[in-house]
Amino acid sequence: MTNANPSPTIETFADLLSQHADIFYTGRTAASLFRHWQTLRMYHLLPDQVLGPLPSSGRPIMTFNDAEELIQDSELSEPPDESLDKELKLQQRRNVKEIRQLENEVGRWNVLVDSVTGVCPGELDSQTLAVLRGRMVRYLMRSREISIGRSGKGHLVDIDLSLEGPAHKVSRRQATLR
């Protein structure tokens, strides 16, 4: 066994391999023995290594589980305010219900506003010739001719229908509006 204090070299392990060739696996090299020895030394597993004494502060050293239990116990030391918890849960349910109602109403209000005005404010200006509305995106036609299709590598279109959802059946150049 090689000691931990004087740091051995790879030659030391090569000598050890040649002296005890019958013990070591045939594929073992001096470099692999050296790496293994370094690992043993790092974890203080060599027989001549002595661990320093544990710090003594009069209290036993806490394990992770002990510390976790101490934190959880401190949270439980305060008595829960049941009326406050009940009120908070009730208010949270009201808030979630109101949020859902508002989210549902947004779509209805958009439809009403669009049907009354015909267009959204700011869509039509002096340069916009037409507005094409999809499910997800509104396209403004600002030139006399636009191409509709699906953008791909090396091919760009003015109106990309892949933004509306699955577009695997849409041609790269589906149509041209003039």
Backbone as a printed PyTorch tensor [residue, N CA C, xyz], in Angstrom:
tensor([[[  0.8380,  -1.1720,   0.0000],
         [  0.0000,   0.0000,   0.0000],
         [  0.8840,   1.2350,   0.0000]],

        [[  0.4720,   2.2430,  -0.7740],
         [  1.2490,   3.4740,  -0.8760],
         [  0.6960,   4.4890,   0.1090]],

        [[  1.5870,   5.1850,   0.7880],
         [  1.1860,   6.1500,   1.8050],
         [  0.6030,   7.4040,   1.1790]],

        [[ -0.1250,   8.1450,   1.9990],
         [ -0.7790,   9.3570,   1.5220],
         [  0.1370,  10.5660,   1.5760]],

        [[  1.0890,  10.5860,   2.5070],
         [  1.8840,  11.7930,   2.7250],
         [  2.8490,  12.0950,   1.5940]],

        [[  3.8260,  11.2610,   1.2810],
         [  4.6490,  11.6030,   0.1150],
         [  3.8670,  11.2440,  -1.1400]],

        [[  3.6650,  12.2100,  -1.9870],
         [  2.8620,  11.9720,  -3.1840],
         [  3.6410,  11.1050,  -4.1640]],

        [[  3.1510,   9.8880,  -4.4540],
         [  3.8650,   8.9960,  -5.3750],
         [  3.6990,   9.4480,  -6.8240]],

        [[  4.5500,   8.9420,  -7.6730],
         [  4.4880,   9.2450,  -9.1030],
         [  3.9420,   8.0300,  -9.8360]],

        [[  3.7240,   8.1980, -11.1180],
         [  3.2260,   7.0810, -11.9230],
         [  4.2550,   5.9530, -11.9600]],

        [[  5.5460,   6.2890, -11.8840],
         [  6.5920,   5.2600, -11.8820],
         [  6.4600,   4.3580, -10.6590]],

        [[  6.0460,   4.9320,  -9.5320],
         [  5.8390,   4.1290,  -8.3250],
         [  4.7720,   3.0770,  -8.5810]],

        [[  3.7060,   3.4570,  -9.2540],
         [  2.6260,   2.5140,  -9.5320],
         [  3.0180,   1.5340, -10.6320]],

        [[  3.8910,   1.9470, -11.5500],
         [  4.3970,   1.0170, -12.5650],
         [  5.2320,  -0.0670, -11.8920]],

        [[  6.0750,   0.3150, -10.9130],
         [  6.8530,  -0.6750, -10.1580],
         [  5.9300,  -1.6030,  -9.3880]],

        [[  4.8910,  -1.0540,  -8.7890],
         [  3.9310,  -1.8570,  -8.0320],
         [  3.2350,  -2.8630,  -8.9420]],

        [[  2.9000,  -2.4450, -10.1510],
         [  2.2710,  -3.3490, -11.1210],
         [  3.2160,  -4.4710, -11.5310]],

        [[  4.4740,  -4.1460, -11.7740],
         [  5.4270,  -5.1770, -12.2130],
         [  5.7500,  -6.1510, -11.0810]],

        [[  5.7980,  -5.6840,  -9.8300],
         [  6.0970,  -6.5630,  -8.7010],
         [  4.9380,  -7.4970,  -8.3820]],

        [[  3.7100,  -7.0390,  -8.5970],
         [  2.5290,  -7.8390,  -8.2460],
         [  1.6510,  -8.0620,  -9.4770]],

        [[  2.2170,  -8.5100, -10.5560],
         [  1.4820,  -8.7080, -11.8060],
         [  0.4160,  -9.7870, -11.6660]],

        [[  0.6310, -10.7480, -10.7620],
         [ -0.3390, -11.8250, -10.5850],
         [ -1.6040, -11.3580,  -9.8580]],

        [[ -1.5620, -10.2270,  -9.1690],
         [ -2.7150,  -9.7350,  -8.4010],
         [ -3.5960,  -8.8190,  -9.2490]],

        [[ -2.9840,  -7.9590, -10.0650],
         [ -3.7390,  -6.9560, -10.8060],
         [ -4.3210,  -7.5240, -12.0880]],

        [[ -5.4250,  -6.9770, -12.4770],
         [ -6.0620,  -7.3080, -13.7400],
         [ -5.1110,  -6.9290, -14.8720]],

        [[ -5.1040,  -7.7080, -15.9430],
         [ -4.1140,  -7.5000, -17.0070],
         [ -4.2820,  -6.1570, -17.7220]],

        [[ -5.4650,  -5.6220, -17.7630],
         [ -5.6970,  -4.3410, -18.4350],
         [ -5.3890,  -3.1380, -17.5590]],

        [[ -5.0070,  -3.3620, -16.3170],
         [ -4.7280,  -2.2610, -15.3890],
         [ -3.4350,  -1.5730, -15.7850]],

        [[ -3.4480,  -0.2350, -15.7470],
         [ -2.2430,   0.5270, -16.0820],
         [ -1.7940,   1.3160, -14.8610]],

        [[ -0.5780,   1.8150, -14.9300],
         [ -0.0510,   2.6180, -13.8300],
         [ -0.8600,   3.9100, -13.6880]],

        [[ -1.2850,   4.4740, -14.8010],
         [ -2.0780,   5.7100, -14.7550],
         [ -3.4290,   5.4690, -14.0790]],

        [[ -4.0640,   4.3260, -14.3590],
         [ -5.3560,   4.0460, -13.7210],
         [ -5.1850,   3.8100, -12.2250]],

        [[ -4.0980,   3.1490, -11.8260],
         [ -3.8180,   2.9800, -10.3970],
         [ -3.5830,   4.3320,  -9.7280]],

        [[ -2.8570,   5.2160, -10.4080],
         [ -2.5720,   6.5360,  -9.8630],
         [ -3.8630,   7.3310,  -9.6660]],

        [[ -4.7860,   7.2870, -10.6550],
         [ -6.0680,   7.9870, -10.5270],
         [ -6.8910,   7.4110,  -9.3750]],

        [[ -6.8720,   6.0830,  -9.2390],
         [ -7.6130,   5.4420,  -8.1520],
         [ -7.0360,   5.8570,  -6.7970]],

        [[ -5.7020,   5.9080,  -6.7070],
         [ -5.0500,   6.3230,  -5.4660],
         [ -5.4180,   7.7730,  -5.1220]],

        [[ -5.4620,   8.6460,  -6.1400],
         [ -5.8330,  10.0410,  -5.9020],
         [ -7.2690,  10.1510,  -5.3860]],

        [[ -8.1530,   9.3190,  -5.9230],
         [ -9.5390,   9.3280,  -5.4540],
         [ -9.6210,   8.8730,  -4.0040]],

        [[ -8.8980,   7.8060,  -3.6740],
         [ -8.8850,   7.3300,  -2.2890],
         [ -8.3470,   8.4080,  -1.3530]],

        [[ -7.3050,   9.1140,  -1.7800],
         [ -6.7210,  10.1590,  -0.9420],
         [ -7.6890,  11.3330,  -0.7800]],

        [[ -8.4060,  11.6590,  -1.8590],
         [ -9.3430,  12.7740,  -1.7990],
         [-10.4460,  12.5090,  -0.7690]],

        [[-10.9060,  11.2610,  -0.6800],
         [-11.9740,  10.9210,   0.2590],
         [-11.4420,  10.4230,   1.6040]],

        [[-10.1410,  10.6010,   1.8460],
         [ -9.5030,  10.2100,   3.1120],
         [ -9.7370,   8.7330,   3.4230]],

        [[ -9.5050,   7.8700,   2.4380],
         [ -9.7170,   6.4410,   2.6110],
         [ -8.4210,   5.6480,   2.6710]],

        [[ -7.2700,   6.3030,   2.6140],
         [ -5.9950,   5.6050,   2.7330],
         [ -5.7350,   5.3060,   4.2060]],

        [[ -5.0910,   4.1650,   4.4990],
         [ -4.9560,   3.7500,   5.9030],
         [ -4.1420,   4.7130,   6.7610]],

        [[ -3.1790,   5.4320,   6.2050],
         [ -2.3670,   6.3210,   7.0310],
         [ -2.9530,   7.7300,   7.1460]],

        [[ -4.1100,   7.9660,   6.5360],
         [ -4.7440,   9.2750,   6.6500],
         [ -5.5640,   9.3270,   7.9340]],

        [[ -5.4470,  10.4400,   8.6330],
         [ -6.1740,  10.6180,   9.8840],
         [ -7.0870,  11.8230,   9.7250]],

        [[ -8.3300,  11.6000,  10.0330],
         [ -9.2750,  12.7070,   9.9840],
         [ -9.1160,  13.5400,  11.2350]],

        [[ -9.2780,  14.8240,  11.0830],
         [ -9.2000,  15.7130,  12.2340],
         [-10.3870,  15.4770,  13.1520]],

        [[-10.2620,  15.8930,  14.3870],
         [-11.3740,  15.6930,  15.3140],
         [-12.5800,  16.5340,  14.8960]],

        [[-13.7470,  16.0130,  15.1980],
         [-14.9680,  16.7410,  14.8830],
         [-15.0730,  17.9530,  15.7910]],

        [[-15.6000,  19.0410,  15.2940],
         [-15.7180,  20.2290,  16.1450],
         [-16.6530,  19.9430,  17.3140]],

        [[-16.2190,  20.3460,  18.4800],
         [-17.0540,  20.0980,  19.6580],
         [-17.5060,  21.4320,  20.2200]],

        [[-18.7700,  21.6880,  20.0660],
         [-19.3270,  22.9240,  20.6030],
         [-20.2820,  22.6090,  21.7390]],

        [[-20.2340,  21.3850,  22.2310],
         [-21.1240,  21.0040,  23.3110],
         [-22.4460,  20.4590,  22.8140]],

        [[-22.7830,  20.7520,  21.5540],
         [-24.0310,  20.2560,  20.9840],
         [-23.7040,  19.1680,  19.9760]],

        [[-24.5950,  18.2090,  19.8110],
         [-24.3600,  17.2060,  18.7700],
         [-24.5490,  17.8310,  17.3870]],

        [[-23.8450,  17.2950,  16.4010],
         [-23.9470,  17.8010,  15.0300],
         [-25.2820,  17.3580,  14.4520]],

        [[-25.9910,  18.3180,  13.8570],
         [-27.3150,  18.0200,  13.3070],
         [-27.1860,  17.3840,  11.9310]],

        [[-28.0310,  16.4120,  11.6810],
         [-28.1200,  15.8460,  10.3430],
         [-29.0930,  16.6970,   9.5360]],

        [[-29.1660,  16.4300,   8.2460],
         [-30.0800,  17.1840,   7.3900],
         [-31.5200,  16.9740,   7.8420]],

        [[-31.8730,  15.7240,   8.1690],
         [-33.2450,  15.4320,   8.5930],
         [-33.5960,  16.1640,   9.8800]],

        [[-32.6340,  16.2410,  10.8180],
         [-32.8840,  16.9640,  12.0670],
         [-33.1390,  18.4440,  11.7970]],

        [[-32.3470,  19.0410,  10.9150],
         [-32.5230,  20.4580,  10.5920],
         [-33.8640,  20.6960,   9.9090]],

        [[-34.2470,  19.7850,   9.0090],
         [-35.5220,  19.9310,   8.3150],
         [-36.6880,  19.8270,   9.2980]],

        [[-36.6100,  18.8780,  10.2350],
         [-37.6600,  18.7410,  11.2420],
         [-37.7370,  19.9800,  12.1240]],

        [[-36.5940,  20.5590,  12.4600],
         [-36.5690,  21.7600,  13.2850],
         [-37.2750,  22.9180,  12.5790]],

        [[-37.0390,  23.0600,  11.2720],
         [-37.6930,  24.1260,  10.5010],
         [-39.1940,  23.8870,  10.4270]],

        [[-39.5860,  22.6410,  10.1570],
         [-41.0120,  22.3370,  10.0730],
         [-41.6990,  22.5240,  11.4200]],

        [[-41.0240,  22.1520,  12.5010],
         [-41.5990,  22.3410,  13.8330],
         [-41.7690,  23.8200,  14.1550]],

        [[-40.8220,  24.6560,  13.7130],
         [-40.9460,  26.0910,  13.9830],
         [-42.1270,  26.6890,  13.2250]],

        [[-42.4220,  26.1390,  12.0320],
         [-43.5850,  26.6170,  11.2860],
         [-44.8780,  26.2070,  11.9740]],

        [[-44.8480,  25.0610,  12.6480],
         [-46.0440,  24.5700,  13.3150],
         [-46.2480,  25.1850,  14.6920]],

        [[-45.2320,  25.8490,  15.2270],
         [-45.3440,  26.3880,  16.5810],
         [-46.3960,  27.4840,  16.6740]],

        [[-46.5850,  28.2320,  15.6050],
         [-47.6160,  29.2570,  15.6040],
         [-48.9560,  28.5980,  15.3000]],

        [[-49.9530,  28.8340,  16.1310],
         [-51.2540,  28.2080,  15.8610],
         [-51.8710,  28.8150,  14.6030]],

        [[-52.4100,  27.9830,  13.7340],
         [-53.0080,  28.5180,  12.5040],
         [-54.2900,  29.2880,  12.8220]],

        [[-54.4680,  30.3700,  12.1080],
         [-55.6790,  31.1750,  12.2530],
         [-56.6940,  30.6330,  11.2520]],

        [[-57.6080,  29.8100,  11.7440],
         [-58.5460,  29.1240,  10.8570],
         [-59.4770,  30.0930,  10.1470]],

        [[-59.8900,  31.1310,  10.8360],
         [-60.8020,  32.0870,  10.1940],
         [-60.0880,  32.8370,   9.0680]],

        [[-58.8030,  33.1630,   9.2860],
         [-58.0320,  33.8360,   8.2460],
         [-57.8150,  32.9070,   7.0530]],

        [[-57.4510,  31.6370,   7.3200],
         [-57.2560,  30.6720,   6.2370],
         [-58.5320,  30.4860,   5.4350]],

        [[-59.6660,  30.3990,   6.1310],
         [-60.9450,  30.2110,   5.4510],
         [-61.2690,  31.4150,   4.5710]],

        [[-61.0500,  32.6080,   5.1050],
         [-61.3260,  33.8340,   4.3500],
         [-60.4080,  33.9560,   3.1340]],

        [[-59.1240,  33.6010,   3.3020],
         [-58.1870,  33.6690,   2.1750],
         [-58.5690,  32.6910,   1.0710]],

        [[-58.9480,  31.4790,   1.4410],
         [-59.3580,  30.4890,   0.4350],
         [-60.6170,  30.9440,  -0.2900]],

        [[-61.5580,  31.5190,   0.4620],
         [-62.7950,  32.0010,  -0.1450],
         [-62.5180,  33.1430,  -1.1220]],

        [[-61.6640,  34.0790,  -0.7250],
         [-61.3190,  35.2010,  -1.5990],
         [-60.5690,  34.7230,  -2.8330]],

        [[-59.7000,  33.7280,  -2.6650],
         [-58.9620,  33.1940,  -3.8080],
         [-59.9170,  32.5540,  -4.8100]],

        [[-60.9140,  31.8280,  -4.3170],
         [-61.9030,  31.2230,  -5.2120],
         [-62.6820,  32.2990,  -5.9620]],

        [[-63.0450,  33.3820,  -5.2490],
         [-63.7580,  34.4840,  -5.9130],
         [-62.9000,  35.1130,  -7.0040]],

        [[-61.6310,  35.3340,  -6.6920],
         [-60.7260,  35.9490,  -7.6710],
         [-60.5660,  35.0760,  -8.9080]],

        [[-60.3820,  33.7710,  -8.7070],
         [-60.2210,  32.8570,  -9.8440],
         [-61.4860,  32.8450, -10.6900]],

        [[-62.6500,  32.8450, -10.0420],
         [-63.9170,  32.8470, -10.7730],
         [-64.0690,  34.1280, -11.5910]],

        [[-63.7070,  35.2660, -10.9880],
         [-63.8110,  36.5420, -11.6970],
         [-62.8400,  36.6000, -12.8780]],

        [[-61.6420,  36.0770, -12.6960],
         [-60.6590,  36.0550, -13.7900],
         [-61.1790,  35.2240, -14.9470]],

        [[-61.7550,  34.0630, -14.6430],
         [-62.3040,  33.2110, -15.7110],
         [-63.4340,  33.9210, -16.4510]],

        [[-64.3160,  34.5930, -15.7070],
         [-65.4120,  35.3170, -16.3520],
         [-64.8830,  36.4220, -17.2570]],

        [[-63.8970,  37.1610, -16.7830],
         [-63.3290,  38.2430, -17.5950],
         [-62.6400,  37.7000, -18.8400]],

        [[-61.9190,  36.5730, -18.6920],
         [-61.2670,  35.9800, -19.8680],
         [-62.2960,  35.5510, -20.8990]],

        [[-63.4290,  35.0150, -20.4480],
         [-64.4800,  34.6100, -21.3800],
         [-65.1430,  35.8180, -22.0370]],

        [[-65.2790,  36.9040, -21.3070],
         [-65.9380,  38.0930, -21.8440],
         [-65.0690,  38.8530, -22.8420]],

        [[-63.7690,  38.7330, -22.7570],
         [-62.8780,  39.4670, -23.6650],
         [-63.1900,  39.1180, -25.1120]],

        [[-63.3530,  37.8510, -25.4040],
         [-63.6670,  37.4390, -26.7690],
         [-64.9840,  38.0110, -27.2500]],

        [[-65.9930,  37.9930, -26.3680],
         [-67.3030,  38.5430, -26.7490],
         [-67.2220,  40.0430, -27.0150]],

        [[-66.5060,  40.7660, -26.1830],
         [-66.3690,  42.2080, -26.3790],
         [-65.6180,  42.5180, -27.6660]],

        [[-64.5910,  41.7410, -27.9840],
         [-63.8620,  41.9590, -29.2410],
         [-64.7760,  41.7730, -30.4380]],

        [[-65.6110,  40.7260, -30.3900],
         [-66.5380,  40.4820, -31.4990],
         [-67.5250,  41.6390, -31.6230]],

        [[-68.0510,  42.1200, -30.4880],
         [-69.0040,  43.2370, -30.5360],
         [-68.3610,  44.5040, -31.0810]],

        [[-67.1800,  44.8180, -30.6250],
         [-66.4970,  46.0270, -31.0900],
         [-66.1820,  45.9170, -32.5720]],

        [[-65.6900,  44.7470, -33.0140],
         [-65.3640,  44.5660, -34.4310],
         [-66.6090,  44.6270, -35.3030]],

        [[-67.7260,  44.0770, -34.8130],
         [-68.9380,  44.0930, -35.6390],
         [-69.5180,  45.5030, -35.7520]],

        [[-69.3690,  46.3060, -34.7270],
         [-69.8900,  47.6760, -34.7750],
         [-69.0190,  48.5490, -35.6660]],

        [[-67.7190,  48.4670, -35.4820],
         [-66.8260,  49.3480, -36.2340],
         [-66.4240,  48.7690, -37.5740]],

        [[-66.4170,  47.4720, -37.6820],
         [-65.9880,  46.8450, -38.9310],
         [-64.5020,  46.5870, -38.9660]],

        [[-63.7480,  47.4200, -38.3380],
         [-62.2990,  47.2490, -38.2670],
         [-61.8300,  47.7130, -36.9020]],

        [[-60.6750,  47.2620, -36.5520],
         [-60.0880,  47.7210, -35.2940],
         [-59.4840,  49.0940, -35.5120]],

        [[-59.4940,  49.9420, -34.5030],
         [-58.9120,  51.2720, -34.6540],
         [-57.4360,  51.1870, -35.0050]],

        [[-57.0240,  52.0160, -35.9010],
         [-55.6250,  52.0570, -36.2840],
         [-55.2440,  51.0660, -37.3620]],

        [[-56.1710,  50.1890, -37.7630],
         [-55.8320,  49.2270, -38.8070],
         [-55.7800,  49.8970, -40.1740]],

        [[-56.8020,  50.6460, -40.4830],
         [-56.8610,  51.2830, -41.7950],
         [-56.2570,  52.6790, -41.7220]],

        [[-55.2360,  52.8470, -42.4860],
         [-54.6520,  54.1700, -42.6340],
         [-54.5110,  54.4320, -44.1290]],

        [[-53.8350,  55.4630, -44.5060],
         [-53.7570,  55.8320, -45.9210],
         [-52.9840,  54.8060, -46.7470]],

        [[-52.1290,  53.9920, -46.1260],
         [-51.3260,  53.0230, -46.8750],
         [-51.9530,  51.6340, -46.9240]],

        [[-52.9540,  51.3450, -46.0880],
         [-53.5570,  50.0110, -46.0260],
         [-54.6930,  49.9150, -47.0320]],

        [[-54.5930,  48.9370, -47.9400],
         [-55.6220,  48.7300, -48.9520],
         [-56.7100,  47.7900, -48.4650]],

        [[-56.3350,  46.7930, -47.6640],
         [-57.3090,  45.8150, -47.1770],
         [-56.7700,  45.1750, -45.9010]],

        [[-57.6900,  44.5440, -45.1660],
         [-57.3270,  43.8210, -43.9460],
         [-57.8290,  42.3970, -44.0890]],

        [[-56.9380,  41.4350, -43.9510],
         [-57.3140,  40.0250, -43.9600],
         [-57.2220,  39.5230, -42.5230]],

        [[-58.3120,  38.9420, -42.0390],
         [-58.3350,  38.4600, -40.6590],
         [-58.3060,  36.9470, -40.6360]],

        [[-57.3900,  36.4160, -39.8560],
         [-57.3320,  34.9800, -39.6280],
         [-57.8380,  34.6670, -38.2340]],

        [[-57.6680,  33.4280, -37.8330],
         [-58.0780,  33.0680, -36.4770],
         [-57.1810,  33.7170, -35.4380]],

        [[-55.8880,  33.8170, -35.7460],
         [-54.9170,  34.2940, -34.7710],
         [-54.3170,  35.6550, -35.1300]],

        [[-54.1680,  35.9270, -36.4040],
         [-53.4060,  37.0910, -36.8420],
         [-54.2280,  37.9030, -37.8350]],

        [[-54.0170,  39.2210, -37.8000],
         [-54.6080,  40.1040, -38.8110],
         [-53.4990,  40.5480, -39.7460]],

        [[-53.7640,  40.4800, -41.0430],
         [-52.7700,  40.8560, -42.0490],
         [-53.2320,  42.1320, -42.7350]],

        [[-52.3240,  43.0700, -42.8530],
         [-52.6320,  44.3250, -43.5270],
         [-52.0560,  44.2810, -44.9400]],

        [[-52.9080,  44.5330, -45.9470],
         [-52.4730,  44.5510, -47.3420],
         [-52.0890,  45.9800, -47.6770]],

        [[-50.7910,  46.2150, -47.8590],
         [-50.3130,  47.5790, -48.0840],
         [-49.6910,  47.7540, -49.4680]],

        [[-49.6800,  46.7070, -50.2600],
         [-49.1590,  46.8450, -51.6230],
         [-50.2040,  46.2970, -52.5940]],

        [[-49.9950,  46.5600, -53.8730],
         [-50.9650,  46.1390, -54.8910],
         [-50.9770,  44.6260, -55.0840]],

        [[-49.8940,  43.9720, -54.7580],
         [-49.8210,  42.5180, -54.9470],
         [-49.1360,  41.8960, -53.7330]],

        [[-49.7840,  40.8680, -53.1330],
         [-49.1780,  40.1630, -52.0000],
         [-49.2540,  38.6680, -52.2510]],

        [[-48.2820,  37.9630, -51.7140],
         [-48.2700,  36.5060, -51.8540],
         [-48.7130,  35.8800, -50.5380]],

        [[-49.4870,  34.8110, -50.6710],
         [-50.0110,  34.0860, -49.5120],
         [-49.4710,  32.6670, -49.5850]],

        [[-49.0370,  32.1410, -48.4500],
         [-48.5280,  30.7760, -48.4290],
         [-47.8700,  30.4590, -47.1100]],

        [[-46.8110,  29.6860, -47.2110],
         [-46.0920,  29.2310, -46.0270],
         [-44.6220,  29.5290, -46.2330]],

        [[-44.0450,  30.3120, -45.3250],
         [-42.6230,  30.6420, -45.4400],
         [-41.7950,  29.4030, -45.1430]],

        [[-40.7150,  29.2720, -45.8580],
         [-39.8120,  28.1450, -45.6530],
         [-38.3930,  28.5790, -45.8960]],

        [[-37.5070,  27.6010, -45.9140],
         [-36.0940,  27.9010, -46.1270],
         [-35.9020,  28.4580, -47.5340]],

        [[-35.4460,  29.6910, -47.6150],
         [-35.1780,  30.3060, -48.9090],
         [-36.4150,  30.8260, -49.6170]],

        [[-37.5820,  30.7610, -48.9870],
         [-38.8040,  31.2320, -49.6420],
         [-39.6320,  32.0120, -48.6280]],

        [[-39.8490,  33.2880, -48.8990],
         [-40.6330,  34.1420, -48.0190],
         [-41.9080,  34.5660, -48.7200]],

        [[-42.9910,  34.6710, -47.9420],
         [-44.2630,  35.1540, -48.4680],
         [-44.6950,  36.3440, -47.6270]],

        [[-45.5980,  37.1480, -48.1870],
         [-46.0890,  38.3170, -47.4550],
         [-47.0080,  37.9120, -46.3040]],

        [[-47.8900,  36.9440, -46.5410],
         [-48.8040,  36.4530, -45.5120],
         [-48.4610,  34.9940, -45.2480]],

        [[-47.9210,  34.7460, -44.0640],
         [-47.4810,  33.4000, -43.6910],
         [-48.6240,  32.6960, -42.9660]],

        [[-49.2460,  31.7140, -43.6310],
         [-50.3830,  31.0110, -43.0440],
         [-49.9730,  30.0290, -41.9520]],

        [[-48.6880,  29.7510, -41.8180],
         [-48.2560,  28.8530, -40.7390],
         [-48.4180,  29.5130, -39.3740]],

        [[-48.5920,  30.8430, -39.3480],
         [-48.8370,  31.5340, -38.0830],
         [-50.2350,  31.2510, -37.5460]],

        [[-51.1260,  30.7780, -38.4000],
         [-52.4970,  30.4910, -37.9860],
         [-52.6490,  29.1190, -37.3400]],

        [[-51.6620,  28.2730, -37.4520],
         [-51.7490,  26.9330, -36.8900],
         [-51.0770,  25.9400, -37.8070]],

        [[-51.4410,  24.6610, -37.6950],
         [-50.8160,  23.6390, -38.5380],
         [-51.0030,  23.9680, -40.0150]],

        [[-49.8980,  24.0140, -40.7430],
         [-49.9610,  24.4410, -42.1440],
         [-49.2450,  23.4620, -43.0570]],

        [[-49.2310,  22.1770, -42.6990],
         [-48.4930,  21.2230, -43.5260],
         [-49.1550,  20.9920, -44.8820]],

        [[-50.4380,  21.3350, -45.0200],
         [-51.1090,  21.1590, -46.3080],
         [-51.1490,  22.4480, -47.1320]],

        [[-50.5560,  23.4980, -46.6140],
         [-50.5180,  24.7750, -47.3310],
         [-49.2610,  24.8040, -48.1930]],

        [[-49.4290,  25.2040, -49.4520],
         [-48.2810,  25.2970, -50.3560],
         [-47.3970,  26.4570, -49.9470]],

        [[-46.1510,  26.4060, -50.3940],
         [-45.2480,  27.5170, -50.0850],
         [-45.7600,  28.7970, -50.7390]],

        [[-46.3260,  28.6630, -51.9190],
         [-46.9450,  29.8160, -52.5890],
         [-48.3720,  29.4030, -52.9280]],

        [[-49.2820,  29.6490, -51.9890],
         [-50.6630,  29.2010, -52.1180],
         [-51.4650,  30.1070, -53.0560]],

        [[-51.2730,  31.4260, -52.9340],
         [-52.0760,  32.3450, -53.7500],
         [-51.3740,  33.6890, -53.8610]],

        [[-51.8770,  34.4820, -54.7990],
         [-51.4010,  35.8510, -54.9640],
         [-52.6230,  36.7520, -55.0820]],

        [[-52.6600,  37.7940, -54.2630],
         [-53.7570,  38.7670, -54.3400],
         [-53.2700,  40.0060, -55.0740]],

        [[-54.1010,  40.4870, -56.0450],
         [-53.7550,  41.6910, -56.7990],
         [-54.8510,  42.6990, -56.6820]]])
